[in-house]
Amino acid sequence: MKRPKLKKASKRMTCHKRYKIQKKVREHHRKLRKEAKKRGRKKPRKDPGVPNSAPFKEALLREAELRKQQLEELKQQQKLDRQNERNKKRKLETDPDVKLSNTEPVTEELGQRKAKKAKTSKQNPKRLYCQELKKVIEASDVVLEVLDARDPLGCRCPQVEEAIIRGGQKKLVLVLNKSDLVPKENLENWLSYLNKELPTVVFKASTQQKDKRKRIKKVKKKAALSKSEVCVGKQGLWKLLEGFQKTSGKAIHVGVIGFPNVGKSSVINSLKQEQICSVGVSMGLTRCMQLVPLDTQITIIDSPCFIVSPLNSAPALALRSPASIEVVRPLEAASAILSQADAQQVVLKFTVPVFTNSLEFFTSFAQRRGLHQKGGSPNVEGAAKVLWSEWTGAFLGYYCHPPASWTPPPHFNESIVTDMKWGFDLEELEKNNAHSIQAIKSPHLASSILFQSSGLTNGVIDEKDIPEELLKQKKQKQEQESYEDVKTDQGIVDEEGDDESLAMSPAEEACETLPEKSRADKQSAPSFVLDKMTEEEDDVYDFSTDYV
């Protein structure tokens, strides 16, 4: 007889039981909430961010952005290193015969990498910048010198231009970036002035680019592009480079150079339409050369900024010195910039009362912006920092007048100008420039500030010319000279007293140096001790004799 199959127990329960369980659960949760309340559990507070009344808000935000970018770069580098290590391990696993021979080179490579990193961290950043700049100039066929349209003459470096001309068959092209911050009349005047020397491109880089890593969400309605997102002059520059590539008949390398904060990396990102090069508010973010392939035939090379020579004027040093490389004194830098600007237009732009000196302006500016120290006194240094950051940034509109008469610089002549212009379609470039000037929404003359340019800015190319290196060399020379002088003096003394020094011991030499009186005292000291000993020996008690 077959055993009947047992039925599974039913999960159904009575309503009374179910409601009872639910009630117990509710009571349990209520009990937990009460206990938590007694303990004083607090909700996690959200980060309120930097308040608007903070004196160094912009500087803090810049530092935070910089830190974020550095962390991202570090993470990417670590990721790449891990991938390379994995690939090497896989290769070693697949080839067991080559395993022993390949393990040593891998360890050697790792050691070399570590040594290189240590060297670069210890090395002076200015020296690194000079080395990288030389590499970029040597590697490139066409060099794009990016200029700030607000002060084009102040962004040109005669030393670098001379080095490019000496380099042989290299072409130099000027790119007038930030042209949306200058009035149209002024931009046209500068274009006609610079075209006499070199082919010049009117450009306006887009600050907000699409990132490869971020996924772009599809939006049904197309939002209107903001002023910063629109790029102007891209087609003109692209056609100019493409035309030169066709005339040369080979693949070309295009180097992008310029002073800090002129927008070198932004120009590359605009051409590529991707955020490949790191861009930020702070100066000197690019620290080494970076290859960016635009096309199969055109490759762009991003470079670090020029190093400013300390022999320049105070306004030039204030505008062109990156804060990350040199320690900038904000009050001195801001006052130097203010001395070159039109006072009436500054008053209208920043809505401050009429001032007689820079200190008066900064006090009123600090009061206007709500920058105060402890006790309610205006923070003058904070106000100077804000003005300096706005002037070196990419939003304040100011302009300079080009020189009345064109005079070629000493490193240029007619033959060099014709050589530089050869291979470029200048007529097409002129049309593209005219079209881009029309497309740009430039400010009015009344809203922008007139600035007096201090002329060409001298830069440092050779590592020997860096002021710190010069100081080191001077110190080394002085040390060597002093050491040689001491050595010669010692040599004369040794020749005279050679035989005596051999015979004498160190103690005797010390005695020789003592004065005569002390020596006499020292000689007499042992005899005095002997006499004392003999006297003491006479007075000693004799046990053989019996005293009554």
C-alpha positions in Angstrom: 0.0 0.0 0.0 1.3 3.4 -1.0 2.0 6.0 1.6 -0.3 9.1 1.2 1.6 12.3 0.3 1.8 14.8 3.2 0.3 18.2 2.4 2.4 21.3 3.0 1.4 23.5 5.9 -0.7 26.4 4.9 0.7 29.9 5.4 -2.7 31.4 6.0 -3.6 32.7 9.4 -6.5 34.3 11.1 -7.1 38.0 10.8 -7.0 38.3 14.6 -3.4 36.8 14.6 -2.2 39.0 11.7 -3.5 42.2 13.3 -1.9 41.3 16.5 1.5 40.8 14.8 1.2 44.2 13.1 0.3 45.9 16.4 3.4 44.4 18.1 5.6 45.6 15.2 4.2 49.1 15.5 4.8 49.1 19.2 8.4 47.9 18.7 9.1 50.7 16.2 7.6 53.3 18.5 9.8 52.1 21.4 13.0 52.3 19.2 12.0 55.9 18.1 11.6 56.9 21.8 15.0 55.5 22.7 16.7 57.3 19.8 15.0 60.5 20.9 16.4 60.1 24.4 19.9 59.4 23.1 19.7 62.6 21.0 20.2 61.3 17.6 20.6 64.1 15.0 20.0 64.2 11.3 23.0 64.6 9.1 23.4 68.3 8.3 23.9 69.4 4.7 26.9 71.4 3.7 25.8 75.1 3.6 28.7 76.1 1.3 30.6 79.3 1.5 28.5 82.3 2.4 28.4 85.4 0.2 29.6 87.6 3.0 32.9 85.6 3.3 35.9 87.8 2.4 37.8 85.2 0.4 34.9 83.3 -1.2 36.3 83.3 -4.7 39.7 82.2 -3.6 38.2 79.4 -1.5 36.0 78.2 -4.4 39.1 78.2 -6.7 41.1 76.1 -4.2 38.2 73.7 -3.9 37.9 73.3 -7.7 41.7 72.9 -8.0 41.7 70.2 -5.3 38.8 68.4 -7.1 40.7 68.4 -10.4 43.9 67.2 -8.8 42.0 64.3 -7.1 40.4 63.3 -10.4 43.7 63.4 -12.3 45.3 61.3 -9.5 42.4 58.7 -9.7 42.8 58.5 -13.5 46.5 58.0 -13.2 46.1 55.3 -10.6 43.5 53.6 -12.7 45.9 53.6 -15.8 48.7 52.2 -13.7 46.5 49.4 -12.4 45.4 48.5 -15.9 49.0 48.4 -17.1 50.1 46.2 -14.2 47.2 43.8 -14.9 48.1 43.6 -18.6 51.7 42.8 -17.8 50.6 40.1 -15.3 48.4 38.5 -18.0 51.2 38.5 -20.5 53.5 36.9 -18.0 50.9 34.2 -17.2 50.3 33.4 -20.9 54.0 33.1 -21.6 55.6 30.9 -18.9 58.9 30.7 -20.7 59.4 34.4 -20.8 58.3 34.8 -17.1 61.7 34.8 -15.6 63.3 37.1 -18.1 60.4 39.6 -18.0 60.1 40.0 -14.2 63.3 42.0 -13.8 62.5 44.6 -16.5 59.0 45.2 -14.9 60.6 45.9 -11.5 63.2 48.1 -13.1 60.5 50.1 -15.0 58.5 50.6 -11.7 61.7 51.8 -10.0 62.4 54.2 -12.8 58.9 55.6 -12.7 59.1 56.2 -8.9 62.5 57.9 -9.4 61.1 60.1 -12.2 58.1 61.1 -10.0 60.4 61.9 -7.1 62.6 64.1 -9.4 59.7 66.0 -10.8 58.3 66.7 -7.4 61.7 67.9 -6.1 62.4 69.9 -9.2 61.7 73.6 -9.4 58.4 74.1 -11.3 59.8 77.1 -13.3 62.6 74.9 -14.6 60.1 72.2 -15.6 58.0 74.9 -17.4 61.0 76.0 -19.4 62.0 72.5 -20.4 58.4 71.6 -21.5 58.1 74.8 -23.5 61.3 74.1 -25.4 60.0 70.6 -26.2 56.7 72.0 -27.6 58.5 74.5 -29.8 60.9 71.8 -31.2 58.1 69.3 -31.9 55.6 71.7 -33.6 55.5 72.8 -37.2 53.0 75.6 -36.6 52.9 77.6 -33.3 49.7 79.3 -32.1 50.5 82.2 -29.7 47.3 82.8 -27.8 46.7 86.4 -26.8 44.2 88.1 -24.5 42.2 90.5 -26.7 42.0 92.9 -23.8 45.8 93.5 -23.9 47.3 91.7 -27.0 50.6 93.5 -26.9 51.1 92.7 -23.2 50.5 89.0 -24.0 53.3 88.8 -26.6 56.8 87.5 -25.5 59.7 88.7 -27.8 62.1 86.0 -26.4 59.8 83.1 -27.4 59.0 84.6 -30.8 62.7 85.0 -31.5 63.3 81.3 -30.4 60.6 80.2 -32.9 62.1 82.2 -35.7 65.5 80.8 -35.0 64.0 77.2 -35.0 63.9 77.1 -38.8 60.8 76.4 -40.9 58.3 77.0 -38.2 55.2 79.2 -38.6 53.8 81.5 -36.0 50.1 82.4 -35.8 48.4 84.8 -33.4 45.1 83.9 -31.8 43.0 86.8 -30.3 41.1 84.9 -27.6 38.5 86.5 -25.2 37.4 88.8 -28.0 33.9 89.0 -26.6 35.2 91.2 -23.7 36.4 94.0 -26.0 34.4 96.5 -28.0 34.1 95.7 -31.8 35.9 98.9 -32.9 38.9 98.2 -30.7 39.0 94.5 -31.9 39.0 95.6 -35.6 41.9 98.1 -34.9 44.0 95.4 -33.1 43.3 93.0 -36.0 44.5 95.4 -38.6 47.6 96.2 -36.5 48.6 92.6 -35.8 47.9 91.4 -39.4 50.8 93.6 -40.6 53.2 91.2 -38.8 51.6 87.8 -38.5 48.4 86.0 -39.6 45.9 86.7 -36.8 42.7 84.7 -35.9 39.8 86.2 -34.0 38.6 83.6 -31.5 36.3 83.2 -28.6 36.7 79.9 -26.7 33.7 78.1 -25.1 34.2 77.6 -21.4 31.6 74.8 -21.0 32.5 71.7 -22.9 31.1 68.2 -23.1 33.0 65.7 -21.0 33.7 62.2 -22.4 33.1 60.5 -19.1 29.7 62.1 -18.4 26.7 60.6 -20.1 24.8 63.3 -22.0 21.1 63.1 -21.4 18.8 63.6 -24.4 16.5 66.5 -24.0 13.4 66.9 -26.2 13.4 70.7 -26.2 16.7 72.3 -27.1 17.6 74.9 -24.6 19.1 78.2 -25.8 22.9 78.2 -25.5 24.4 80.6 -23.1 27.0 83.2 -24.0 29.9 81.1 -22.5 28.9 77.9 -24.4 29.1 79.4 -27.9 32.5 79.1 -29.6 33.4 81.7 -32.3 36.3 81.5 -34.8 36.7 77.7 -34.7 36.0 77.3 -38.4 38.4 80.0 -39.4 41.3 78.5 -37.4 40.5 75.0 -38.5 40.5 76.0 -42.2 43.7 77.9 -41.8 45.5 74.8 -40.3 43.9 72.5 -42.8 45.0 74.7 -45.7 48.6 74.8 -44.4 48.6 71.0 -44.0 47.6 70.5 -47.6 50.3 72.9 -48.9 53.0 71.2 -46.8 51.8 67.7 -47.9 52.5 66.0 -44.6 51.0 65.5 -41.1 51.6 68.6 -38.9 52.0 69.3 -35.2 50.5 72.5 -33.8 51.9 73.9 -30.6 49.7 76.2 -28.4 51.7 78.6 -26.3 51.1 81.8 -24.3 51.2 83.5 -20.9 49.1 82.2 -18.0 45.3 82.6 -18.1 45.0 83.6 -21.8 43.0 80.4 -22.5 45.4 78.0 -24.3 43.6 74.8 -23.0 40.2 76.4 -23.7 41.1 76.9 -27.3 42.1 73.2 -27.7 38.9 72.1 -26.0 36.9 74.3 -28.3 38.6 72.8 -31.4 38.2 69.2 -30.1 34.7 69.9 -28.7 35.6 67.9 -25.6 37.1 68.7 -22.2 40.4 67.0 -22.8 42.8 69.6 -21.3 42.2 70.7 -17.7 40.7 74.2 -17.4 40.1 76.3 -14.3 39.9 79.8 -12.8 43.4 79.5 -11.2 46.5 80.2 -13.2 49.1 77.7 -14.4 47.0 74.6 -14.3 48.8 73.0 -17.4 52.2 71.8 -16.1 53.4 69.5 -18.9 53.0 69.1 -22.7 49.9 67.1 -23.8 49.2 65.7 -27.3 45.7 66.0 -28.6 44.9 64.5 -32.1 42.4 66.7 -33.9 42.5 64.7 -37.1 44.6 62.0 -38.7 46.8 64.8 -40.2 46.7 67.5 -37.4 47.9 67.0 -33.8 47.7 69.8 -31.3 50.2 70.1 -28.4 49.2 71.9 -25.2 52.0 73.5 -23.3 52.6 75.2 -19.9 52.6 79.0 -19.6 55.6 81.3 -20.1 57.7 82.3 -17.0 57.6 86.1 -16.6 60.9 87.9 -16.2 61.2 90.0 -12.9 62.6 92.9 -15.0 59.1 93.7 -16.3 56.9 96.6 -15.0 54.7 96.1 -11.9 51.4 95.9 -13.9 52.8 93.3 -16.3 54.1 91.2 -13.4 50.7 91.5 -11.6 48.7 90.4 -14.7 51.0 87.7 -16.1 52.4 86.0 -13.0 50.6 82.8 -12.0 49.6 82.6 -8.4 50.5 78.9 -8.2 54.2 79.6 -9.2 55.0 82.9 -7.5 53.6 84.3 -4.3 51.7 87.4 -5.3 51.2 90.3 -2.9 47.6 91.2 -3.6 47.7 94.8 -2.4 50.8 95.7 -4.5 49.6 93.8 -7.6 46.1 95.3 -7.5 47.4 98.9 -7.0 49.7 98.4 -9.9 46.8 97.3 -12.1 44.6 100.2 -10.8 47.3 102.8 -11.7 47.1 101.8 -15.4 43.3 101.9 -15.6 41.0 105.0 -16.2 39.8 106.2 -12.8 36.4 107.5 -13.9 35.5 104.3 -15.7 36.6 102.3 -12.7 34.3 104.4 -10.4 31.4 103.7 -12.8 32.1 100.0 -13.2 32.5 99.2 -9.5 30.0 101.8 -8.3 32.4 103.4 -5.7 33.0 107.1 -4.8 35.7 109.1 -6.5 39.1 108.2 -5.0 42.5 109.9 -4.9 44.8 106.9 -4.1 44.5 103.1 -4.3 44.1 102.6 -0.5 41.0 104.9 -0.6 39.6 102.9 -3.5 40.1 99.5 -1.7 38.5 100.7 1.5 35.4 101.9 -0.3 35.4 98.8 -2.5 35.6 96.5 0.6 32.7 98.4 2.2 30.7 98.0 -1.1 31.3 94.2 -1.3 30.9 93.7 2.5 34.4 92.6 3.2 35.1 93.3 6.8 37.7 92.3 9.4 37.1 91.7 13.1 35.9 94.8 14.7 34.1 96.0 11.6 37.1 97.6 9.8 37.2 97.2 6.0 39.4 94.3 4.7 41.6 96.2 2.3 43.8 93.1 1.4 40.7 91.0 0.7 39.3 93.7 -1.6 42.7 93.8 -3.4 42.5 90.1 -3.9 39.0 90.3 -5.3 40.0 93.0 -7.8 43.1 91.1 -8.9 41.2 87.9 -9.4 38.5 89.7 -11.4 41.1 91.5 -13.6 43.0 88.3 -14.4 39.8 86.3 -14.9 37.6 85.9 -18.0 34.6 88.2 -17.2 35.8 91.7 -16.6 35.7 93.9 -19.8 38.6 96.2 -20.4 40.5 97.2 -23.5 43.8 98.8 -24.7 44.4 101.1 -27.7 46.9 99.8 -30.3 50.0 101.9 -31.0 49.4 104.9 -33.3 52.1 103.9 -35.8 53.2 100.4 -36.6 56.9 99.7 -35.9 58.2 96.1 -36.4 59.9 94.6 -33.3 63.7 94.0 -33.5 63.4 90.3 -34.0 61.2 90.8 -37.1 61.9 92.1 -40.7 60.2 92.1 -44.1 61.6 88.7 -45.2 60.6 87.0 -41.9 57.0 88.5 -42.2 56.7 87.1 -45.7 58.0 83.7 -44.7 55.6 83.5 -41.8 52.6 84.3 -44.0 53.6 81.8 -46.7 51.4 78.7 -47.0 48.3 80.3 -45.4 45.1 81.4 -47.3 45.0 84.9 -46.0 42.0 86.0 -48.0 39.8 83.3 -46.6 41.2 84.1 -43.1 40.1 87.7 -43.5 36.6 86.7 -44.5 36.3 84.3 -41.5 37.5 87.0 -39.2 35.0 89.5 -40.4 32.2 86.9 -40.0 33.4 86.0 -36.4 33.5 89.8 -35.4 29.9 90.1 -36.5 28.9 86.9 -34.6 30.5 88.1 -31.3 28.3 90.0 -28.8 30.8 92.5 -27.6 30.3 95.1 -24.9 29.9 98.9 -25.4 32.7 101.4 -24.9 30.9 103.0 -22.0 30.6 99.7 -20.0 34.3 98.6 -20.4 37.4 100.1 -18.8 40.2 101.8 -20.7 43.6 100.2 -19.7 47.1 101.5 -20.6 49.2 98.7 -21.9 52.8 98.4 -20.6 54.0 96.9 -24.0 55.6 93.6 -24.7 56.2 91.3 -21.7 59.6 89.8 -21.4 59.7 86.0 -20.6 62.3 83.5 -19.5 63.2 80.6 -21.8 66.6 79.3 -20.6 66.7 77.7 -17.2 69.9 79.7 -16.3 68.0 83.0 -16.6 65.5 82.0 -13.9 66.1 84.4 -10.9 66.3 81.6 -8.4 68.9 79.8 -10.5 70.9 83.0 -10.9 70.9 83.5 -7.1 72.1 79.8 -6.6 74.9 80.3 -9.1 76.0 83.5 -7.4 76.0 81.8 -4.0 78.0 78.8 -5.4 80.6 81.2 -6.9 81.0 83.1 -3.7 81.3 79.8 -1.7 84.0 78.6 -4.1 85.9 81.8 -4.0 85.8 81.9 -0.2 86.9 78.3 0.0 89.8 78.9 -2.3 91.0 81.9 -0.3 90.9 79.9 2.9 92.7 77.0 1.2 95.5 79.3 0.0 95.9 80.8 3.5 96.1 77.4 5.1 98.7 76.3 2.4 101.0 79.1 3.4 100.8 78.3 7.1 101.4 74.6 6.5 104.6 75.2 4.4 106.1 77.3 7.2 105.4 75.0 10.1 105.5 71.5 8.5 108.3 70.0 10.5 107.1 71.3 13.8 103.5 70.0 13.3 104.9 66.5 12.7 106.9 66.4 15.9 104.3 67.9 18.2 101.3 66.1 19.6 97.8 67.7 19.8 98.2 68.4 23.5 101.6 70.1 22.9 100.0 72.1 20.1 97.4 73.3 22.5 100.1 74.3 25.0 101.9 76.2 22.3 98.8 78.3 21.7 98.5 79.2 25.5 100.1 82.4 26.8 103.6 82.3 28.5 102.3 82.9 32.1 99.8 80.0 31.9 102.6 77.8 30.5 104.9 78.7 33.4 102.1 77.9 35.9 101.5 74.6 34.3 105.2 73.6 34.4 105.5 74.6 38.1 102.4 72.7 39.1 103.9 69.1 39.1 106.9 70.2 41.3 104.6 71.7 43.8 102.6 68.5 44.0 105.9 66.4 44.6 107.0 68.7 47.4 103.6 68.4 49.1 103.8 64.6 48.9 107.2 64.5 50.6 106.0 66.6 53.4 103.0 64.4 53.9 105.2 61.3 54.0 107.3 62.7 56.9 104.2 63.2 59.0 103.0 59.6 58.6 102.5 57.6 61.9 105.2 54.8 62.5 103.7 51.7 64.1 107.1 50.1 65.0 107.9 52.8 67.6 105.8 52.9 70.8 105.0 56.4 72.0 104.5 56.8 75.7 
